Amino acid sequence: MPLYAAYGTNMHPEQMNARAPHSPFAGTAWLHGWRLTFAGEDPTWEGAVATVVEDPESKVFVVLYDVPDDDARALDRWEGTDSMPARKIRVRVERRPAVPPGP
């Protein structure tokens, strides 16, 4: 099942609960071959927008959520990606164990 890999402010549980209230936490992971960067401008707070770009030497820590379609549309509206040339892609992540392995 595809999961939503959150980075930036969507990593924060309270932010995601406000933006996508029907999307439960599903773990954490590393997104290999990508790096976090800041580009463009968000007019609501006059700062750059977090994004990820391909970089074979990097990895990004992400938080995974199980996002149903209604919440996905709400996230798109919140992020403004419903009205800009953004694209969603499917990527593989290296999931982290929910509980660290014991001795």
FENSUL-V774986 format. One record per residue. N is the residue number from 1. RES is the residue in one letter. PHI is phi in whole degrees, 0 to 359 (none if undefined). Layout:
n = {N/N}
res = {RES/RES}
phi = {PHI/PHI}
This chain:
n = {1/2/3/4/5/6/7/8/9/10/11/12/13/14/15/16/17/18/19/20/21/22/23/24/25/26/27/28/29/30/31/32/33/34/35/36/37/38/39/40/41/42/43/44/45/46/47/48/49/50/51/52/53/54/55/56/57/58/59/60/61/62/63/64/65/66/67/68/69/70/71/72/73/74/75/76/77/78/79/80/81/82/83/84/85/86/87/88/89/90/91/92/93/94/95/96/97/98/99/100/101/102/103}
res = {M/P/L/Y/A/A/Y/G/T/N/M/H/P/E/Q/M/N/A/R/A/P/H/S/P/F/A/G/T/A/W/L/H/G/W/R/L/T/F/A/G/E/D/P/T/W/E/G/A/V/A/T/V/V/E/D/P/E/S/K/V/F/V/V/L/Y/D/V/P/D/D/D/A/R/A/L/D/R/W/E/G/T/D/S/M/P/A/R/K/I/R/V/R/V/E/R/R/P/A/V/P/P/G/P}
phi = {none/293/243/272/263/269/223/66/292/288/288/282/304/293/297/294/297/286/272/216/293/255/243/288/302/233/124/228/198/250/256/280/86/224/224/279/214/233/213/64/213/261/295/285/224/58/222/287/258/290/209/241/230/296/202/299/264/239/208/236/281/230/252/261/228/267/254/289/304/299/291/298/295/296/297/301/295/299/282/82/284/283/231/224/281/254/223/263/229/262/226/266/236/263/289/265/298/295/232/303/298/279/292}
